């Protein structure tokens, strides 16, 4: 079953998550949202994934605008993966509502904790703690791919 994973990454966390997901799935490709946002978006794969960071308890505006441009078949399997450092809040609910406005359904939603990176508010966390978060994230990605 072919899967296209669209991603937006500000710091590289979501690019890593999307790339790791693609490597866990058979017949999957990764596509940058900023590169296709102003083009016709190919939604021909059987499964569509959207990977993005949580920005201030919600989806980045770029991702919201991307979803508004999606035109897959109504019964397409669409899943979202949101990375977060602090709190994910209702980000997946927001994604589900935006898809519903497009006449689409969020089939599954997942959260992956990553090290927080909003350095104006706090310092980078210690490397050992980052490594633990990344290891847990790797396991989470394997579980998401199985689902």
N, C-alpha and C positions, 0 to 999 in steps of 0.2 A: 504494500500500500504506500503510495507516494505521499510525502509530507513536505510542505514548504513552511519554513520558520522565518517569519519576518521579525526583525529586531531593531530596537533603538537602544543605543548605549552612549551615555555621556562620559563615563569614566573607564569603560572596558568590562565592567562586571557582567552586563547583559550580553555583550559579544561573547564572553567566555561561556556563559550559561547556554546561549544558543548554539555555539560551536560544540559544546559537550553533548548537548541533546542530539544534534545532528550525527555525531559520532556513535551515539548509542542506538540510533534508529536505522533501519534499512531504507534505502531509497529516499533519502532526505536531502534537502538543500537549504542553505541559509541565504537570506536576502536582507539587505540594509533598507530600513524604512526611508531614511532621508534620500537614498538614491532612487527610489521608485515613487515617492509621494506625488510627484507631478507628472507621472506617466500612467498608462493603463496598467493596472495591477493584475498579474496573472494569478488567478485563483483556481486553476485547473486541477491542482493536487487534491487527493481524497481528504487529506487532513491539512488544516491551516493552523499554524501556531503563531502567537504574537508574544514576544518577549520584550519586556520594558521595565524600567526602574520606577519605583514609587517616588514621586516628587511632592513634597508637602501633603502627604496623606492621599494622593490621587495619581491619576495618569498624567504624563506629560501632554501638553496641548498638541504636540506633533503626533502623538499616538492617537489621540482623540480624532484629529483631522484625518489620519490614515484610515481609521475605522469607518469614518463617514464616506470614504472613497471605495470601500470594499464592495464588490458585486459578485460574490459567489452564489452558487445554487442555494436555495433556502434550507435544504437538509444537510448542508456541509458540516463536518465535524470541525469545530473551531475551539481551540484551547488557548488559554493565556497563562503566561508565567511572569509573575512580577517579583523583582528583587527588591529587597528593602534592608535598611540598616537599623532603623529605630522601630517604627510602627507602620504596619501596612494599611491600617484603618480599613475602609471599605473600597479599596482600589479595585478588587475583582468584581465587586458589585457594580461599581461605576462602569467597568468594561462590559459587564453583562447588560446594563441598561443602555449603553451606547450601541451595542450590537442589536439589541431589541428594537431601537429606533430605526435601525437599518433593515428591520424585518428578519434579523438573524438571531441565532441562539448561541450563547456560550455553553459549549458541551462540557467543558471542564476548566477549572481554574486552580492554579498552584502558586504557592509562595516559596521563595528561596531566600533565606537570610544570607546577607553578605556584610562584610565590615562596613560600618558607616563611614562616609567620606565627606561630610559637610564640615570641612576644616575651619571655616569662619566661626563655627559654634563650639567646636571641640577639637582636640588633637587627635592624630591617628592613634588607633589602639595598638597595644604591644604586638609584636610580630607573632609570638606564640599563640596569642588569642586569635589573631587573624588566621593562622594556620588551622586552628581548630574549627573556625567558622567555615573556611574553605573546604576542609575535609567533610564536614557535615553537609555542606552544599553539594559536594560531589555525590554523596550517597543519595541525597534528595533527588538529584537529576537522574540518577539511575532508576530510582523508584518512579519518577514521572514518566520516563521512557517506557517502563514496563506497563504502566497504565495506558 
